[in-house]
Amino acid sequence: MKASLILALLMAVGACGGNDGKLKVFGLSPNIGDAMGGQYVVIRGQNFQKQARTAKVFFGNNQGNVVRFSGNNDSSELIVQAPGGVAGESVDVLVVFEPGGELPLIVKGFTYVDKKTVGVDDLSTKDQPKK
């Protein structure tokens, strides 16, 4: 009886998308930023801090400035300052961990805008949905 209860519990956890220990990226916010650069972007995922590691984040071909890691293995955040780009251009975002390797590309994950055409609230990470 105990064995079947444990098996059922393990299956339920697996079905709910439990933590399998692998590095994962769930998304980023905000997904737009000033073409001049400097926008703080929060990348959410899993297991960023499972072991000592470094990270690089690329917005298109340009590397952002990683500011810090936070969270735990189940809910990790990487805060990065986006580099400059071309207003109106949407670029792929790539996160590379060492050790750990490249994570799946966030296709067209970030769009550069002319800050004169958007409001401050559009560039805020506040009240953005967590993924």
C-alpha positions in Angstrom: 0.0 0.0 0.0 2.8 2.5 0.9 4.7 1.7 -2.3 1.6 2.4 -4.5 1.0 5.7 -2.6 4.6 6.8 -3.1 4.5 5.8 -6.8 1.2 7.8 -7.2 2.8 10.8 -5.5 5.9 10.7 -7.7 3.7 10.4 -10.8 1.6 13.4 -9.7 4.7 15.5 -9.1 6.1 14.5 -12.5 2.8 15.4 -14.2 2.9 18.8 -12.6 6.2 19.6 -14.2 8.4 19.1 -11.2 12.0 20.1 -11.2 14.1 17.6 -13.2 17.3 19.4 -12.3 18.0 20.8 -15.8 18.6 24.4 -16.7 15.5 26.0 -18.1 14.4 29.4 -19.3 10.7 30.3 -19.0 10.7 33.8 -20.3 11.9 37.4 -19.9 10.4 40.7 -19.0 10.1 43.3 -20.2 10.5 42.1 -23.8 11.1 45.7 -25.1 13.8 48.2 -24.3 15.4 51.4 -25.4 17.6 51.1 -28.5 20.3 53.0 -26.6 20.6 50.0 -24.3 20.7 49.8 -20.5 17.2 48.3 -20.0 17.2 45.9 -17.1 15.7 42.6 -18.1 14.6 39.7 -15.8 15.1 36.3 -17.2 13.1 33.6 -15.3 13.9 30.0 -15.2 15.0 27.0 -13.2 18.2 25.8 -11.7 20.4 28.8 -12.5 22.1 28.5 -9.1 22.2 24.7 -8.8 26.0 25.0 -8.9 28.6 27.7 -9.2 28.4 29.0 -12.8 28.7 32.1 -14.9 26.3 33.3 -17.5 26.4 35.3 -20.7 23.2 36.7 -22.4 23.2 37.7 -26.0 20.6 40.0 -27.6 21.1 39.2 -31.2 24.8 39.4 -31.7 25.4 41.8 -28.8 26.2 40.6 -25.3 24.3 42.0 -22.3 25.8 42.8 -18.9 24.7 40.2 -16.3 24.0 42.0 -13.1 23.0 39.2 -10.7 21.4 35.8 -10.1 18.6 35.4 -7.6 16.1 32.8 -6.4 16.4 29.1 -5.8 16.6 26.1 -8.0 12.8 25.9 -8.6 12.4 29.6 -9.4 15.5 31.4 -10.6 16.1 34.8 -12.0 18.9 36.3 -14.0 19.0 40.1 -14.2 20.8 41.5 -17.2 21.2 44.9 -18.7 20.4 44.8 -22.4 22.9 46.2 -24.9 21.9 48.8 -27.5 20.3 47.9 -30.8 18.3 49.2 -33.7 14.9 50.7 -32.9 12.1 48.5 -34.4 14.3 45.4 -34.5 13.3 42.2 -32.7 16.2 40.0 -31.8 16.7 36.5 -30.5 17.9 36.1 -26.9 20.4 33.4 -26.0 21.5 32.5 -22.5 24.8 30.6 -22.1 25.8 29.1 -18.8 29.3 27.8 -18.0 29.1 25.1 -17.0 25.8 24.1 -18.5 25.9 25.3 -22.1 23.4 27.1 -24.3 19.7 27.1 -23.4 17.0 27.1 -26.1 16.9 30.3 -28.0 14.1 32.8 -27.1 13.2 33.6 -30.7 12.5 37.3 -31.3 12.4 37.6 -27.5 13.4 41.3 -27.3 12.4 44.3 -29.3 14.3 47.6 -29.4 12.3 50.8 -29.4 13.0 54.5 -29.5 12.3 55.5 -25.9 10.6 58.7 -27.1 7.8 56.6 -28.5 7.0 54.5 -25.4 6.0 55.3 -21.9 8.1 54.4 -18.8 5.5 51.8 -17.8 6.1 49.9 -21.0 9.7 49.4 -20.0 9.1 48.4 -16.4 9.4 44.9 -15.1 6.8 45.7 -12.4 3.4 44.0 -12.8 4.8 41.7 -15.6 3.3 38.2 -15.5 5.6 35.6 -14.0 6.1 32.5 -16.1 
